[in-house]
Amino acid sequence: MKTSSLNFISFYKYTFLFIVTLFLNACSTKPNQESKVDSSVVITKTKKEIITRSSTEKSEGMFLEDILVCVSFDGLVKKYGEANIKKEVMIETGEGQFKVTKLFPDTEKEVEIYWKDGKEYQQIQDVIVRVRFTKDEKTDLSSPWSSKDGIHLGMPLSEIVQLNGKTFTITGFGWDLGGSVVSWEGGKLANKNINLRFNDFSDNNGGLTDEEFTAISGQLEFDVLHASIKKLNPLVDQVSVFIKPEISKDLGQKMVKEVEAKQVKK
C-alpha cells in the first residue's frame, strides 16, 4: 500500500464495523489466537527516506482526545484560535466530495476533523492525523500529535501489539483501506475509541516475496499473528480517535458476522 488516499465512505464503513466489534466482543478472544506477545521476530528491511520521531520522544502535550473534548467549532476556536482552523475543506474521493474541518492546515500539525451527521460544526465525531508527503516526496510521520496512550504516527505494528497486550485483526494491504484495524480482539485498546491504519514504507515489501505480500493483501481481514504480517512489521500511518455511535444489538450482530466471514486467521 503506497498511497495515503482515503475512500471516505468505505473508511467509515470499516470504522463502523470496528466499533461494532468492540461493542459486542470487547471481552472475547479467538480460540486460536495467542494471548502472549511474541517479541522474538527480528525485522530487517530497506526503507525509503522517511521522517519520523522516536517512541520515547515527548508528544508536546498534543493529544487527539483533547480535540474531541472541544465538541463544537466554537470550542475549537476557543482552544486553538480561529487563525489555526480552516472551517470547511472539501475532500475529493472516488465517491464524491466530503466536507471536513482542518486544524493547523498545511503544516506538520495538521489534523482532520469530521462532524456528526445532522450536527455539522456542533458535534465532533472523529479526529484523524495521517501521514504527510513533503514537496521532495519524503514520507513524513513526525506529527507531534498522539493519543493519550502514547500512540503516534510511525510506530511499528509490534509496538502496538505490545500496547494492546495481544494480537488483533486488520484488513489486507494493497488498497485504500488496507492495514486498518478491524478489531482489537478484547485487548487493552478495545475500549479506547481509537483506530489505526498501518502501511509499509520500504522499497522491497519489507523483505517479503511478491507471493508473501499478495497473500496478506486485498479486502480480507487478517490476524496480525500471520507470519508475513509480523515479518513486514508495518508502521502506523493514520491515527483516529472518535465518539462511539449508538448501535442497536441486532445491527451490531449482523455487521460482526460480515467481518468474521472475511477473516483469514493465518
PyMOL commands that set and color helices and strands:
alter all, ss='L'
color gray80, all
select helices_A, chain A and resi 8-25+64-69+73-80+82-84+157-164+205-207+210-215+227-232+249-262
alter helices_A, ss='H'
color red, helices_A
select strands_A, chain A and resi 50-51+85-93+96-103+111-115+124-130+132-133+139-140+169-171+181-183+194-199+221-223+235-242+263-264
alter strands_A, ss='S'
color yellow, strands_A
deselect
rebuild
show_as cartoon
